[in-house]
């Protein structure tokens, strides 16, 4: 059966976890032993079962009665299989919501009928639109607490439709009660004014295949399969479009061309492979292809780019700032990346652009990114696979930001001409001035270099001094200091206790 991935989102206490519990319970997708476990864990005064416990599994979630982490649940009906991502409602867990919605084919935004459309409802709708989630529903929950009033439903429906229009998306509004089960699996008699589907009927009716006829074929190579000398295949998952035996292909970045010989799977060869399918491709020619390469059709290849603009969501408490080095992870490739400029911070509740010099945890913004090595990119609007990427901390490999490519940019003039950077260009690139620090020992120099790098300064450790007047010391740290008048005092604060900072020369 077809598989549909969908996420739930909304403000705190809108009933997301209860709604998922009701979906699982009413669709007979809860094993008996698990139902008995949540019966024992429920602390309801009326002896009822708290269905939210099916997804709120962390101790902190049960104690606070909120969702913190992304909870994934699987269930199936006779018509379709589902994977649900239950995402948090708190603004401080926006990064978790982005994680849950990044692979979703549909999003359900819950709204408490008593409170109407709140800031977090708008935030999650905007994030779903930015992530290009194809289908959106607004589930107006807790209708039983307002007497299933049609006026309340129509007012929220109209308000959400107006906001969705600004985002360029449309949404289906469904009045329901997750606690009582109205319009969750079965249509309710308590809402005679509503003639649309129940939530489950809506989910079962959505088209899963989003591949357009003109979508370009994209196949990032995960690994090379070589069980014996007579077989050489390239394994991966089709990221977009489709391919058939006999199609001409181009391998990037090498530019080598060949023809697809077979599409191999564990269940036998295929006549066609489409977006989302994991397969092994064999070619008619011996082409040197390895992990990180990409196979495409020659008439519509992706763009080889070093610079682009992107919408990013910050995932790390360290934040995102221009000048710091990062590792961009994209499909099966990686490249050193630098944020050249933060164009603006996005206020997702109002969709306004705000001036910003850096982006903090959970904030979204538009940035310009430069790469040391080119990547094969598509705009995110065209391909969620080739338009999405992660920025990692190069020291720890911790994700710093998730990004969506919005526009591919040409290389800057000095890069295109292969001209050396001037001092001004170098300082603009790194975001701070240049300098030279001399310390009396190798250990002190190595420690200072690490501490500078941890604060985002660009450093280089050199064991022999560059001039005769410094040769007797022997250990230096080349650095680009922060653009302030207190560089020396900042460096002194970073040295090891008991060591001496011999000198700092600015303007290198």
C-alpha positions in Angstrom: 0.0 0.0 0.0 1.0 3.6 -0.5 2.8 5.4 2.4 1.9 8.9 3.5 4.1 10.9 5.9 2.3 13.7 7.7 3.1 16.0 10.6 0.9 17.6 13.3 1.7 21.1 14.7 0.0 23.9 16.5 0.1 25.9 19.8 0.6 24.4 23.2 -2.3 22.4 24.5 -4.2 22.4 21.2 -4.5 18.6 21.5 -2.0 17.3 19.0 -1.0 14.2 20.9 -4.6 13.5 21.9 -5.6 13.7 18.2 -3.0 11.2 17.2 -4.0 8.9 20.0 -7.6 9.1 18.8 -6.5 8.4 15.2 -4.6 5.3 16.4 -7.4 4.2 18.8 -10.4 4.6 16.5 -8.5 3.0 13.5 -7.7 0.0 15.7 -4.0 0.5 15.4 -3.1 0.2 19.1 -1.9 -3.3 20.3 -3.7 -4.5 23.4 -0.6 -4.6 25.6 0.2 -1.0 24.7 -3.4 0.1 25.4 -3.2 -1.5 28.8 0.0 0.3 29.6 -1.4 3.7 28.9 -4.5 2.7 30.9 -2.2 2.2 33.9 -0.2 5.4 33.2 -3.3 7.6 32.9 -4.2 9.7 35.9 -7.6 10.9 34.8 -10.2 11.8 37.5 -13.0 10.2 35.5 -11.1 6.9 34.9 -10.7 7.6 31.2 -7.6 6.8 29.2 -5.2 9.6 28.3 -4.6 8.9 24.6 -1.8 11.6 24.4 0.5 9.1 26.3 0.8 7.1 23.1 3.1 9.8 21.7 4.3 11.8 24.7 6.8 9.2 25.8 9.5 11.3 27.5 9.2 11.6 31.3 9.4 15.4 31.0 6.6 15.4 28.5 4.3 13.3 30.8 5.1 15.5 33.8 4.6 18.8 31.9 1.8 17.4 29.7 3.4 18.9 26.6 5.3 17.5 23.6 9.0 18.3 23.5 10.7 15.9 21.1 9.3 14.8 17.7 7.4 11.5 18.2 7.0 9.3 15.2 4.1 6.8 15.0 3.2 4.2 12.4 -0.3 2.9 11.6 -2.2 1.6 8.7 -5.8 1.4 7.4 -7.2 -0.8 4.7 -6.5 2.0 2.2 -3.1 3.4 3.2 -0.1 3.2 5.5 0.9 6.3 7.6 3.9 7.7 9.4 3.0 10.5 11.8 5.4 13.1 13.1 3.9 14.7 16.3 5.9 18.0 16.7 6.1 20.3 19.7 4.0 23.4 20.1 6.4 25.6 22.1 8.3 28.3 20.3 11.6 27.1 21.9 11.2 23.8 20.1 10.7 25.3 16.6 13.7 23.4 15.3 12.0 20.1 16.3 8.9 21.2 14.3 11.1 21.8 11.3 12.7 18.4 11.6 9.3 16.7 11.7 7.8 18.6 8.8 10.9 18.4 6.5 9.9 15.0 5.1 6.1 15.4 5.4 3.8 15.2 2.5 0.9 16.7 4.5 0.6 18.9 7.6 -2.2 19.2 10.1 -2.2 22.5 12.0 -4.4 22.3 15.1 -6.2 25.3 16.5 -8.1 25.4 19.8 -11.6 26.5 19.0 -11.8 28.5 22.2 -8.6 30.5 21.5 -8.7 31.0 17.8 -5.7 31.5 15.6 -2.6 32.1 17.8 1.0 33.1 17.1 2.2 29.5 17.1 -0.6 28.5 14.7 0.6 31.1 12.3 4.3 30.2 12.9 3.7 26.5 12.1 1.6 27.3 9.0 4.4 29.5 7.7 7.0 26.9 8.4 5.0 24.3 6.6 4.7 26.6 3.6 8.5 27.3 3.7 9.2 23.6 3.8 6.9 23.1 0.7 4.6 20.6 2.4 2.2 19.9 -0.4 -1.0 19.5 1.6 -2.3 21.5 4.6 -5.3 21.1 6.8 -6.4 23.2 9.8 -8.0 21.0 12.4 -10.2 23.2 14.5 -10.1 21.2 17.7 -12.1 21.2 21.0 -15.3 22.1 19.2 -17.2 20.2 21.9 -16.1 23.0 24.4 -17.8 25.7 22.3 -21.0 23.7 21.7 -20.0 22.8 18.1 -20.8 26.5 17.2 -20.8 27.0 13.5 -20.0 30.7 13.9 -16.8 29.8 15.8 -15.7 27.4 13.1 -16.5 29.7 10.2 -14.6 32.6 11.8 -11.4 30.6 12.4 -11.7 29.0 8.9 -11.9 32.5 7.3 -9.0 33.9 9.4 -6.7 31.0 8.6 -7.6 31.1 4.8 -6.6 34.8 4.7 -3.2 34.0 6.4 -2.7 31.0 4.1 -3.3 33.2 1.1 -0.4 35.4 2.1 1.8 32.2 2.2 0.6 31.2 -1.3 -1.0 28.0 -0.1 -4.6 26.6 0.5 -5.8 24.7 3.4 -8.8 22.4 4.2 -10.6 23.3 7.5 -12.1 20.5 9.6 -14.1 21.0 12.8 -13.4 18.2 15.3 -13.0 17.0 18.9 -10.0 14.8 19.4 -11.1 13.9 22.9 -14.6 12.7 21.8 -13.6 11.5 18.3 -15.9 13.9 16.3 -14.8 14.1 12.6 -11.5 12.3 13.4 -12.2 8.9 11.9 -15.9 9.0 11.5 -18.0 12.0 10.4 -19.9 13.6 13.3 -23.6 14.4 13.6 -22.7 17.3 15.9 -21.5 19.3 12.8 -24.4 19.2 10.3 -23.1 22.4 8.7 -19.9 20.6 7.7 -20.1 18.4 4.6 -16.4 17.7 4.1 -14.4 14.6 5.0 -13.2 13.5 8.4 -9.5 13.9 9.1 -8.7 10.3 8.3 -10.8 10.4 5.1 -8.9 13.5 4.1 -5.5 11.8 4.8 -6.6 8.7 2.9 -7.7 10.7 -0.2 -4.5 12.8 -0.6 -2.4 12.0 -3.7 0.9 10.6 -2.5 2.9 10.8 -5.7 3.9 14.4 -6.2 6.2 13.8 -9.1 5.4 16.2 -12.0 5.8 15.2 -15.5 8.5 17.8 -16.1 10.4 17.1 -12.8 14.1 16.5 -13.6 15.7 13.1 -12.8 18.1 13.3 -9.9 20.0 10.2 -8.4 22.6 10.9 -5.7 24.9 7.9 -5.5 25.1 6.4 -2.0 27.6 3.6 -2.8 29.0 1.4 -5.5 27.8 -2.3 -5.6 30.5 -4.6 -6.9 29.8 -8.2 -5.7 32.0 -9.7 -8.5 33.9 -8.5 -11.6 30.9 -8.8 -13.9 28.6 -6.5 -12.0 29.1 -2.8 -11.2 26.0 -0.9 -9.9 25.3 2.4 -8.3 23.0 2.4 -5.3 20.9 5.3 -4.2 17.4 6.7 -3.9 15.7 8.6 -6.7 15.5 12.2 -5.5 13.3 13.4 -8.3 11.8 12.5 -11.7 12.1 9.0 -13.2 14.5 6.9 -15.3 14.1 3.9 -17.6 16.6 1.4 -19.2 17.9 2.9 -22.4 17.9 6.5 -21.1 21.0 8.6 -21.7 22.5 9.9 -18.4 25.3 12.2 -17.3 27.4 11.6 -14.2 28.3 14.8 -12.3 30.6 16.4 -11.5 32.8 14.5 -14.0 30.5 15.1 -16.9 30.9 11.5 -18.2 28.0 10.1 -20.2 26.5 6.7 -20.6 23.2 4.8 -20.9 21.1 3.1 -18.2 21.4 -0.7 -18.8 19.3 -2.1 -15.9 17.3 -0.9 -12.8 18.0 -3.6 -10.2 16.2 -4.2 -6.9 16.0 -7.1 -4.4 12.6 -8.0 -5.9 13.8 -8.0 -9.5 14.5 -5.6 -12.3 12.2 -2.6 -12.9 11.0 -1.0 -16.2 11.1 2.4 -14.5 12.3 4.0 -11.2 10.5 7.1 -9.9 11.0 9.6 -7.1 11.4 8.0 -3.6 12.4 4.5 -4.9 15.7 3.0 -3.7 17.4 1.1 -6.6 20.7 0.1 -8.2 21.5 1.4 -11.6 23.8 -0.3 -14.0 25.3 1.4 -17.1 26.4 0.2 -20.5 29.8 1.8 -20.1 32.5 1.6 -17.4 32.1 5.0 -15.9 34.1 6.1 -12.9 31.3 7.0 -10.4 31.6 7.0 -6.6 29.7 8.0 -3.5 28.9 11.7 -3.6 28.4 11.8 -7.4 25.0 12.5 -9.0 23.4 10.9 -12.0 21.0 13.0 -14.1 19.6 13.3 -17.6 21.9 15.4 -19.8 19.2 17.7 -21.1 18.3 19.0 -17.6 21.2 18.7 -15.1 21.4 20.5 -11.8 23.4 23.7 -11.4 27.0 23.5 -10.2 27.1 26.4 -7.8 29.5 27.9 -5.2 27.2 30.7 -4.0 23.5 30.8 -3.2 20.8 32.3 -1.0 18.8 30.2 1.4 16.2 30.3 4.1 17.7 28.7 7.2 16.4 27.6 10.6 19.0 27.7 13.4 19.2 24.4 15.3 22.1 25.1 17.7 22.4 27.3 20.7 25.7 28.6 19.2 23.6 30.5 16.6 24.5 31.4 13.0 26.9 34.3 12.2 28.7 35.5 9.1 32.4 34.6 8.8 32.3 31.4 10.8 33.3 28.2 9.0 30.7 25.4 8.6 30.4 22.1 6.7 27.5 22.1 4.3 26.0 18.5 4.0 24.0 18.1 0.8 22.6 14.7 -0.5 25.8 12.5 -0.3 28.4 15.4 -0.6 29.9 17.8 1.8 31.7 21.2 1.3 33.2 23.9 3.5 30.8 26.8 3.7 30.8 30.3 5.0 27.8 32.6 5.6 28.7 35.7 3.6 25.7 37.8 4.8 22.5 37.6 6.7 20.0 39.3 4.5 17.2 39.4 7.1 15.5 37.6 10.0 12.0 36.3 9.1 9.2 37.0 11.6 7.1 34.0 10.7 4.1 35.2 12.6 3.8 38.4 10.5 6.0 37.4 7.6 8.0 40.7 8.0 11.7 40.9 7.2 13.8 42.2 10.1 17.4 43.4 10.0 19.8 41.1 11.7 23.6 40.6 12.2 23.2 37.0 13.5 20.5 34.4 13.9 19.8 32.7 17.3 18.4 29.2 18.2 15.0 28.5 16.5 15.1 31.8 14.4 14.6 31.8 10.6 16.3 34.1 8.1 17.6 34.6 4.6 21.3 34.2 4.2 23.9 34.2 1.4 26.3 31.2 1.5 29.6 30.7 -0.2 31.2 27.2 -0.7 34.8 26.3 -1.0 33.9 23.4 -3.3 30.9 23.5 -5.7 27.7 21.5 -5.0 25.0 20.3 -7.4 22.0 22.3 -6.4 18.4 22.9 -7.4 16.1 25.5 -5.8 14.1 24.0 -2.9 10.9 25.0 -4.7 11.9 22.7 -7.5 13.4 19.9 -5.5 13.2 19.3 -1.7 16.0 16.8 -2.0 18.6 18.8 -3.9 17.4 22.1 -2.5 17.8 21.1 1.2 21.0 21.0 3.2 22.5 21.1 6.7 25.2 23.3 8.1 27.4 21.5 10.6 29.9 22.7 13.2 33.3 21.6 11.7 34.7 20.8 15.1 31.8 18.7 16.5 29.7 17.8 13.5 26.7 19.1 15.4 24.0 20.5 13.1 23.9 24.3 13.3 21.2 25.1 10.8 18.9 23.5 8.3 18.5 25.3 5.0 16.4 25.6 1.8 18.1 27.0 -1.3 16.1 29.9 -2.7 18.4 31.3 -5.5 21.6 30.2 -7.1 24.2 33.0 -7.6 27.1 33.4 -9.9 30.6 33.4 -8.4 31.9 36.8 -7.4 34.2 38.6 -9.8 37.5 37.9 -8.0 36.6 34.2 -7.7 35.7 33.9 -11.3 39.0 35.6 -12.4 41.0 33.5 -9.8 42.5 36.8 -8.4 44.0 36.8 -4.9 41.9 38.4 -2.2 42.8 41.9 -1.0 43.1 42.5 2.8 39.7 44.2 2.7 38.0 41.3 0.9 39.6 38.8 3.3 38.3 40.7 6.3 34.8 41.0 4.8 34.8 37.3 4.1 35.8 36.3 7.6 34.0 39.1 9.4 37.0 40.5 11.4 40.5 42.1 11.1 43.8 40.3 10.7 46.5 39.9 13.2 49.5 37.9 14.5 49.8 36.5 18.0 53.2 35.2 19.4 53.2 33.0 22.5 56.2 31.5 24.4 55.5 27.8 24.0 53.9 25.2 21.7 51.4 24.1 24.3 50.2 27.7 24.9 50.0 28.4 21.2 48.0 25.2 20.5 45.6 26.0 23.4 45.1 29.6 22.3 44.5 28.5 18.7 41.7 26.2 19.9 40.1 28.8 22.1 40.1 31.3 19.3 38.5 28.9 16.9 35.9 28.0 19.5 34.8 31.6 19.5 34.5 31.7 15.7 37.8 33.4 14.9 39.7 32.1 11.8 43.1 30.8 13.0 46.2 29.1 11.7 48.9 27.5 13.9 52.5 28.1 12.8 55.4 26.5 14.7 58.2 28.7 13.3 57.9 32.4 13.4 57.8 34.3 10.1 60.6 36.8 10.9 64.1 36.8 12.5 62.9 39.1 15.3 60.4 36.4 16.4 62.5 33.3 15.6 63.7 32.9 19.2 60.0 32.3 20.3 59.2 29.8 17.6 55.4 29.5 18.2 52.8 31.8 16.7 49.1 31.9 16.0 47.9 33.7 12.9 44.4 35.0 13.5 41.9 37.5 12.3 40.8 39.4 15.4 37.4 40.7 16.2 36.7 44.2 14.8 37.0 46.1 18.1 39.7 48.1 19.9 40.0 45.5 22.7 41.5 42.7 20.6 44.7 42.5 22.8 42.7 42.3 26.0 40.5 39.6 24.6 43.5 37.6 23.5 45.1 37.9 27.0 41.9 36.6 28.6 42.1 33.5 26.4 45.7 32.5 27.2 46.5 29.8 29.6 47.1 30.7 33.3 50.8 31.2 33.8 51.7 31.8 30.1 52.7 35.1 28.6 51.3 36.7 25.5 54.5 38.1 23.9 52.9 40.2 21.2 50.0 41.0 18.9 50.5 42.6 15.5 47.4 43.9 13.7 46.9 44.5 10.0 48.5 41.2 8.6 
